[in-house]
Amino acid sequence: MLKQIAPKINDGKKGIILFILFTFSVQVLFASSGGNKELNIGLDHQIIYDSTFTYEQYNYSGPAPLFLTIWFPVKGKLKGDFISMEKLLHPVVPPQLEQVYSALLNKQLEIVVRDAFKTNISTDEEINYPDSVNGKLLHYFSSLTTASKAGKFKKSSFPVIVYHHGSQGFAAENWELCEYFAKRGFIVVSSNFHWSFKDVIFGLFPYHFKRSENYSEVHRMIRWAKENGNGDVFFIGHSWGAQQGWCTLHNPGPVKAFVSLETTVEMRTDTSVIKEFWPLVYESLKTNSNKLPIPVLQFSNTEKDEPFAFFEKSCTSTFVQAGYKTYFPHNAYTSVFFSRMWMNEQLNNPDQKALLLYHQVYVKHLEMIHQFLLHHKTTKLDYFGPYATDFYLHYPNQ
């Protein structure tokens, strides 16, 4: 996010402190660190299809659609205004998919309100907005301005990052991460990895739906990434998206490195519990003894100076396990967690200071990821810079 900065800060001494924290986060977020300062950010949408199963909902029957959002670096200027969240979330889709996309978007926005607006992160208590504000939450969210401008994406010579959202997430849930890396010379593509089904909890398939877990949508996205960049593909996943990475990236392919943003398994040491609640991860890494042959940077906030034991033998290449030293919320690895932070003028957040501080930590994670992607080919792990002191770091393969 670039626009709507100063208006969010209250007057007075406390407001000055928050302004300093906020400005620091924004400056670090959009300052180039070893990248290309001249790169602007274009944004485009495409639709591709997963032909391995038929999706039949909302007057559509055909291969499952994947609605791509693509952030890409642009050398030079882009015309037009910066894109609002409203425009980002409302791409033009063909008539046969209008109801499909509308149902998907409605489900996603319900989750945004539930997860990003309803809880005071300092107290874990529900935030009770006045009725005059409560009915406008999605309006405020839709009005936020991104750092991207509309552009037409064409195959280019940049590397590509595939971002996989978490359970009940959505393609643009981590738009700051996507913009951060597009500004630094990466194409970043994300998609829906869920589909909406009538009368079914969002993120799940109907009980009667027969589909083998072949991760076909992940492989389809990776294939798109390989075909539309310079051939170098990186994979970043959050939560369930990170679990998908651990379950799919053991076979040799175009993915050069993997960033795992807290699968939620890291906190567990009892393998029977992991087997019960994360059966696919257990099956891939323990039952099938799959090992990732690519460099991995794995984050989790266990608040302990200990390696993530379950994963220790699951990578045969450079392997970095990193945990921020103090508490960092699970959803704070995503931009949508900080949505309210950008709307403080309208919402008067009771936890604005906490949001600002966590956002600084979020930026530190982005910088760590950036350095990892730039140096993924080296085995000399001294490139994380000053931010490394804020993390517990372990190297299982050293």
C-alpha positions as CSV (number, residue, x, y, z in Angstrom):
1,M,0.0,0.0,0.0
2,L,1.3,3.4,-0.9
3,K,-1.5,6.0,-0.8
4,Q,-3.5,6.8,2.4
5,I,-0.6,7.2,4.7
6,A,-0.5,10.4,6.7
7,P,-4.3,10.7,7.2
8,K,-4.3,7.6,9.3
9,I,-2.3,9.0,12.1
10,N,-3.9,10.7,15.1
11,D,-2.7,14.0,16.5
12,G,-0.6,14.3,19.6
13,K,2.5,12.7,21.0
14,K,1.2,9.2,20.6
15,G,0.3,10.0,17.0
16,I,3.8,11.2,16.3
17,I,5.3,7.9,17.6
18,L,2.9,5.9,15.5
19,F,3.6,8.0,12.4
20,I,7.3,7.3,12.8
21,L,6.7,3.6,13.1
22,F,4.3,3.6,10.2
23,T,6.6,5.7,7.9
24,F,9.5,3.4,8.7
25,S,7.5,0.3,7.6
26,V,6.4,1.9,4.4
27,Q,9.8,3.2,3.5
28,V,11.4,-0.2,4.1
29,L,8.6,-1.9,2.3
30,F,9.0,0.0,-0.9
31,A,12.7,0.9,-0.8
32,S,14.7,-1.3,-3.1
33,S,17.2,-3.6,-1.5
34,G,19.6,-4.7,-4.1
35,G,16.9,-4.5,-6.7
36,N,15.9,-2.1,-9.4
37,K,14.6,1.2,-8.1
38,E,13.2,2.2,-11.5
39,L,10.8,-0.7,-11.7
40,N,7.1,0.1,-11.5
41,I,4.4,-2.5,-10.9
42,G,1.9,-3.6,-13.4
43,L,-1.2,-5.7,-12.6
44,D,-3.2,-7.9,-14.9
45,H,-5.6,-10.8,-14.7
46,Q,-5.8,-14.0,-16.7
47,I,-7.9,-17.2,-16.5
48,I,-6.4,-20.6,-17.0
49,Y,-8.0,-24.0,-16.3
50,D,-7.3,-27.2,-14.4
51,S,-8.6,-29.8,-16.8
52,T,-8.1,-32.7,-14.3
53,F,-11.6,-32.3,-12.8
54,T,-14.9,-30.8,-13.9
55,Y,-16.4,-28.0,-11.9
56,E,-20.2,-27.8,-12.0
57,Q,-21.6,-24.9,-10.1
58,Y,-23.5,-21.6,-10.8
59,N,-24.6,-22.5,-14.3
60,Y,-21.1,-23.5,-15.3
61,S,-19.9,-26.9,-16.3
62,G,-16.3,-27.4,-17.4
63,P,-12.7,-27.5,-16.3
64,A,-12.0,-25.8,-13.0
65,P,-11.1,-22.1,-13.6
66,L,-8.1,-20.6,-12.0
67,F,-8.5,-16.8,-11.8
68,L,-4.9,-15.5,-11.9
69,T,-3.8,-12.1,-10.5
70,I,-0.4,-11.2,-11.9
71,W,1.9,-8.5,-10.5
72,F,4.8,-7.8,-12.9
73,P,7.8,-5.4,-13.1
74,V,7.7,-2.6,-15.6
75,K,10.8,-0.7,-16.8
76,G,9.4,2.7,-17.3
77,K,6.1,4.4,-16.5
78,L,2.6,3.1,-16.6
79,K,-0.3,5.4,-17.4
80,G,-3.4,5.7,-15.3
81,D,-4.2,5.7,-11.6
82,F,-3.1,3.3,-8.9
83,I,-5.5,0.4,-8.7
84,S,-8.0,0.3,-5.9
85,M,-8.7,-3.0,-4.1
86,E,-12.2,-2.7,-5.7
87,K,-10.7,-3.0,-9.2
88,L,-8.1,-5.5,-8.1
89,L,-10.8,-7.9,-6.9
90,H,-13.2,-7.3,-9.9
91,P,-11.5,-8.5,-13.1
92,V,-13.4,-8.8,-16.3
93,V,-14.5,-12.4,-16.7
94,P,-16.3,-14.1,-19.6
95,P,-20.1,-14.3,-19.2
96,Q,-20.1,-18.1,-18.5
97,L,-17.9,-17.5,-15.4
98,E,-19.5,-14.3,-14.0
99,Q,-21.7,-16.2,-11.5
100,V,-18.8,-18.5,-10.6
101,Y,-16.5,-15.6,-9.8
102,S,-19.1,-13.6,-8.0
103,A,-19.8,-16.5,-5.7
104,L,-16.1,-17.0,-5.1
105,L,-15.5,-13.3,-4.3
106,N,-18.5,-13.1,-1.9
107,K,-17.1,-16.0,0.1
108,Q,-13.6,-14.4,0.1
109,L,-14.9,-11.1,1.3
110,E,-16.9,-12.8,4.1
111,I,-13.6,-14.2,5.3
112,V,-11.8,-10.8,5.0
113,V,-14.4,-9.2,7.4
114,R,-14.3,-12.1,9.8
115,D,-10.5,-12.4,10.0
116,A,-9.2,-8.9,9.4
117,F,-11.8,-6.6,11.0
118,K,-13.5,-8.3,13.9
119,T,-10.8,-9.0,16.5
120,N,-8.7,-6.6,18.6
121,I,-5.3,-8.3,18.2
122,S,-4.0,-6.8,21.5
123,T,-6.8,-8.3,23.6
124,D,-8.4,-11.0,21.4
125,E,-11.7,-9.4,22.1
126,E,-14.3,-8.6,19.5
127,I,-14.3,-5.1,18.1
128,N,-17.7,-3.5,18.4
129,Y,-18.0,-0.9,15.6
130,P,-20.8,1.6,15.6
131,D,-23.6,0.7,13.1
132,S,-22.5,3.6,10.9
133,V,-19.1,2.0,10.5
134,N,-20.0,-1.7,10.6
135,G,-21.9,-1.5,7.4
136,K,-19.1,0.2,5.6
137,L,-16.2,-2.2,6.3
138,L,-16.1,-3.7,2.9
139,H,-16.5,-0.2,1.3
140,Y,-13.4,1.0,3.2
141,F,-11.5,-2.2,2.2
142,S,-12.5,-1.8,-1.4
143,S,-11.3,1.8,-1.4
144,L,-7.8,1.0,-0.4
145,T,-5.2,2.0,-3.0
146,T,-2.5,-0.4,-4.0
147,A,0.9,0.4,-5.5
148,S,0.1,-1.2,-8.8
149,K,-1.2,0.2,-12.1
150,A,-3.2,-1.7,-14.7
151,G,-1.1,-3.2,-17.5
152,K,-1.1,-5.9,-20.0
153,F,1.1,-8.8,-19.0
154,K,3.2,-10.5,-21.6
155,K,5.7,-13.2,-21.3
156,S,9.0,-11.7,-20.2
157,S,12.5,-12.5,-19.0
158,F,11.9,-12.1,-15.3
159,P,11.8,-15.0,-12.8
160,V,8.4,-15.9,-11.5
161,I,7.1,-16.4,-7.9
162,V,4.0,-18.5,-7.4
163,Y,2.2,-17.5,-4.3
164,H,-0.2,-20.0,-2.7
165,H,-2.7,-18.7,-0.2
166,G,-3.7,-20.3,3.0
167,S,-7.0,-22.1,3.9
168,Q,-10.0,-19.9,3.1
169,G,-7.5,-17.3,1.6
170,F,-7.6,-15.6,-1.8
171,A,-5.3,-14.6,-4.6
172,A,-4.7,-11.1,-3.4
173,E,-4.5,-11.8,0.3
174,N,-0.8,-10.9,0.3
175,W,-0.8,-8.0,-2.1
176,E,2.1,-6.2,-0.3
177,L,4.4,-9.2,-0.7
178,C,3.4,-9.4,-4.4
179,E,4.1,-5.7,-5.0
180,Y,7.3,-5.8,-3.0
181,F,8.8,-8.5,-5.2
182,A,7.4,-7.2,-8.5
183,K,9.2,-3.9,-7.7
184,R,12.4,-5.9,-7.3
185,G,12.3,-7.7,-10.6
186,F,10.0,-10.8,-10.1
187,I,6.7,-11.6,-11.7
188,V,4.4,-12.7,-9.0
189,V,1.3,-14.8,-9.8
190,S,-1.4,-16.0,-7.4
191,S,-4.8,-17.6,-7.9
192,N,-7.8,-19.0,-6.2
193,F,-6.9,-22.5,-4.9
194,H,-10.5,-22.9,-3.6
195,W,-13.8,-22.9,-5.5
196,S,-17.2,-22.0,-4.2
197,F,-19.7,-24.8,-3.8
198,K,-23.3,-24.1,-2.8
199,D,-24.1,-25.0,0.8
200,V,-20.5,-26.1,1.5
201,I,-18.1,-24.5,3.9
202,F,-15.7,-22.3,1.8
203,G,-12.4,-24.1,1.2
204,L,-13.9,-27.6,1.2
205,F,-15.3,-29.9,-1.5
206,P,-18.7,-31.4,-1.2
207,Y,-18.8,-34.6,0.8
208,H,-19.8,-36.6,-2.3
209,F,-17.2,-35.0,-4.5
210,K,-14.8,-37.6,-5.8
211,R,-11.3,-36.2,-6.5
212,S,-8.0,-37.7,-5.8
213,E,-5.4,-35.4,-4.1
214,N,-3.1,-35.0,-7.0
215,Y,-2.3,-31.2,-6.4
216,S,-3.2,-30.6,-10.0
217,E,-4.0,-26.9,-9.5
218,V,-0.5,-26.4,-8.0
219,H,1.2,-28.1,-10.9
220,R,-0.9,-26.1,-13.4
221,M,0.2,-22.9,-11.7
222,I,3.9,-23.9,-11.8
223,R,3.6,-24.8,-15.4
224,W,2.1,-21.4,-16.2
225,A,5.0,-19.8,-14.3
226,K,7.6,-21.8,-16.2
227,E,6.0,-20.8,-19.5
228,N,5.7,-17.0,-18.8
229,G,9.1,-16.0,-17.3
230,N,12.7,-16.8,-17.7
231,G,12.3,-20.4,-16.5
232,D,13.3,-19.8,-12.9
233,V,10.3,-20.4,-10.7
234,F,10.0,-19.8,-6.9
235,F,7.2,-21.0,-4.7
236,I,5.9,-19.1,-1.6
237,G,3.0,-20.6,0.4
238,H,1.3,-19.5,3.6
239,S,-0.2,-22.0,6.1
240,W,-2.2,-24.5,3.9
241,G,-0.3,-23.1,0.9
242,A,3.0,-23.9,2.6
243,Q,1.7,-27.4,3.3
244,Q,1.0,-27.8,-0.4
245,G,4.5,-26.9,-1.1
246,W,5.9,-29.5,1.2
247,C,3.6,-32.1,-0.5
248,T,4.4,-31.2,-4.1
249,L,7.9,-29.9,-4.5
250,H,9.8,-33.2,-3.9
251,N,9.9,-34.0,-7.6
252,P,12.5,-32.3,-9.8
253,G,11.0,-29.4,-11.8
254,P,11.3,-25.7,-12.5
255,V,10.9,-24.6,-8.9
256,K,14.3,-23.3,-7.8
257,A,13.5,-22.5,-4.1
258,F,10.6,-22.7,-1.7
259,V,9.6,-20.3,1.1
260,S,7.3,-21.9,3.7
261,L,5.3,-19.3,5.8
262,E,4.3,-21.3,8.9
263,T,2.5,-24.5,7.9
264,T,1.2,-24.7,11.6
265,V,2.9,-28.1,11.9
266,E,6.1,-26.6,13.2
267,M,4.8,-26.2,16.7
268,R,4.1,-29.9,17.0
269,T,6.4,-32.6,18.1
270,D,3.9,-35.5,18.6
271,T,3.9,-37.3,15.3
272,S,0.6,-39.0,16.1
273,V,-1.1,-35.6,16.4
274,I,0.5,-34.5,13.1
275,K,-0.6,-37.7,11.4
276,E,-4.2,-37.1,12.6
277,F,-4.6,-33.4,11.8
278,W,-2.1,-32.9,8.9
279,P,-2.4,-36.3,7.2
280,L,-1.2,-35.2,3.8
281,V,1.9,-33.6,5.1
282,Y,2.6,-36.6,7.2
283,E,2.0,-39.0,4.3
284,S,4.3,-37.1,2.0
285,L,7.2,-36.5,4.4
286,K,7.1,-39.5,6.7
287,T,5.1,-42.3,5.1
288,N,6.5,-41.7,1.6
289,S,9.8,-40.2,2.9
290,N,9.8,-37.5,0.3
291,K,12.5,-34.9,0.5
292,L,12.7,-31.6,-1.2
293,P,15.8,-31.3,-3.4
294,I,15.7,-27.5,-3.5
295,P,16.7,-24.7,-1.1
296,V,14.0,-24.0,1.5
297,L,13.5,-21.1,3.8
298,Q,10.9,-22.1,6.5
299,F,9.3,-19.6,8.9
300,S,7.3,-20.3,12.0
301,N,6.8,-18.4,15.2
302,T,7.3,-21.0,17.9
303,E,9.0,-18.4,20.1
304,K,11.6,-21.1,20.8
305,D,15.3,-21.3,19.9
306,E,14.8,-24.8,18.5
307,P,14.6,-26.3,15.0
308,F,11.3,-27.4,13.6
309,A,11.9,-31.1,14.4
310,F,9.2,-32.7,12.2
311,F,10.8,-31.1,9.1
312,E,14.5,-31.5,9.9
313,K,15.2,-34.3,7.5
314,S,12.8,-33.2,4.7
315,C,15.2,-31.2,2.6
316,T,18.4,-32.3,1.0
317,S,19.6,-28.9,-0.2
318,T,20.2,-25.6,1.7
319,F,17.7,-25.5,4.5
320,V,17.1,-22.5,6.7
321,Q,14.5,-22.5,9.6
322,A,13.7,-19.1,10.9
323,G,11.4,-18.0,13.8
324,Y,10.9,-14.5,14.9
325,K,12.0,-14.2,18.5
326,T,8.9,-12.7,19.9
327,Y,5.2,-13.4,19.3
328,F,4.0,-12.9,15.7
329,P,0.4,-13.9,14.7
330,H,-0.1,-16.6,12.2
331,N,-2.2,-14.4,9.8
332,A,0.3,-11.6,10.1
333,Y,2.3,-13.3,7.3
334,T,-0.3,-11.8,5.0
335,S,-1.2,-8.3,3.9
336,V,-5.0,-8.7,4.6
337,F,-4.2,-9.0,8.3
338,F,-3.1,-5.4,8.2
339,S,-6.1,-4.0,6.3
340,R,-7.4,-2.1,9.2
341,M,-4.1,-0.4,9.8
342,W,-4.5,1.5,6.5
343,M,-8.0,2.6,7.6
344,N,-7.4,4.0,11.0
345,E,-8.9,7.4,10.2
346,Q,-12.2,5.7,9.5
347,L,-12.1,2.9,12.2
348,N,-10.1,4.5,15.0
349,N,-8.5,1.1,15.7
350,P,-8.0,0.3,19.4
351,D,-5.0,-1.8,18.5
352,Q,-3.4,0.5,15.9
353,K,0.0,0.5,17.7
354,A,0.1,-3.3,17.7
355,L,-0.8,-3.4,14.0
356,L,2.0,-1.0,13.2
357,L,4.6,-2.9,15.2
358,Y,3.6,-6.2,13.6
359,H,3.7,-4.6,10.2
360,Q,7.4,-3.8,10.8
361,V,8.0,-7.4,11.5
362,Y,6.1,-8.4,8.4
363,V,8.5,-6.2,6.4
364,K,11.5,-7.9,8.0
365,H,10.2,-11.2,6.8
366,L,9.9,-9.8,3.3
367,E,13.5,-8.7,3.4
368,M,14.7,-12.1,4.6
369,I,12.8,-13.8,1.8
370,H,14.3,-11.4,-0.7
371,Q,17.8,-12.1,0.4
372,F,17.1,-15.8,0.3
373,L,15.8,-15.7,-3.2
374,L,18.7,-13.6,-4.4
375,H,21.2,-16.0,-2.9
376,H,19.4,-19.3,-3.1
377,K,22.3,-20.9,-5.1
378,T,24.9,-20.2,-2.5
379,T,25.6,-22.4,0.5
380,K,27.3,-19.6,2.5
381,L,24.4,-18.4,4.7
382,D,25.6,-15.0,5.8
383,Y,23.4,-12.9,3.5
384,F,20.4,-12.1,5.7
385,G,21.9,-8.8,7.0
386,P,20.8,-7.0,10.1
387,Y,17.4,-8.6,10.2
388,A,18.9,-12.0,11.0
389,T,19.5,-10.9,14.6
390,D,15.7,-10.7,15.1
391,F,15.2,-14.4,14.3
392,Y,16.2,-17.7,15.7
393,L,18.0,-19.4,12.8
394,H,18.7,-23.1,12.4
395,Y,20.4,-24.9,9.6
396,P,19.4,-28.6,9.7
397,N,21.8,-29.6,6.9
398,Q,24.9,-27.8,8.2
